[in-house]
């Protein structure tokens, strides 16, 4: 039968950059991307962080053809125990959340918006690559602050919520430039971005909102922004790399 959409299946590996754990696997992420004929797209990601207390997250995030979020589902477990599960919808005028968390119980949120939301942070690394769509890289290398972004958790590991939260200072994101890089999954033309809340790469920051250490990320320069490589410095000292990649094009 005809397939009017294209699909991408991929896997990434999380490893430590800490001197006493260099290269040790500390997590993984399996994700698929579906891009429909009209430009709408959906990311389905399952992530595991092994560091105690371990974090397991299921995310289904959908964007319109304009790359603005339309709806999302997040289920979060921490320490092998359910933390929460929530559904989100985004209209031109508001962000909506219906869910349940262990800390808050049953939640129902209505968050007014002055303009359609630019992005929704959900914490899979593949979703961080999609969030870079808020940057106009045609302007060349530059820094920017993007306030019209909501998150499902302000924890650096995404281990709280999930519920609607606003970043305290807006997302600080720089476009570094275009590069050709090689990862375990192959060689790609890439876009290089840098998230930066803490200016000092080795600063003794902690897991606090607005104090995330510098976070460099590369994604494909092919219109789909598929994650390729990332590393975080500071207290986190972690690395993420694409290890498997399969692209299935539409067929008539």
Protein Blocks (a to p, Z undefined) as FASTA:
>chain_A
ZZfbdcdddddddddfbfklgoiafbdcdddddddfkopacdddddddfbdcdddddddd
dddfkopafbdcddddehhiafbdcdddddfkbccdddddfklopaddddddfbdcfbdc
ehiaklmmmmmmmpcfknopaddddfkbccfbfbfnlpghjdddddfkbpadddfbdcdd
ddfkbccddddddddfblblkbccdddehiaccddddddfehnopafbdcdehjnopadd
dfbdcdddddZZ
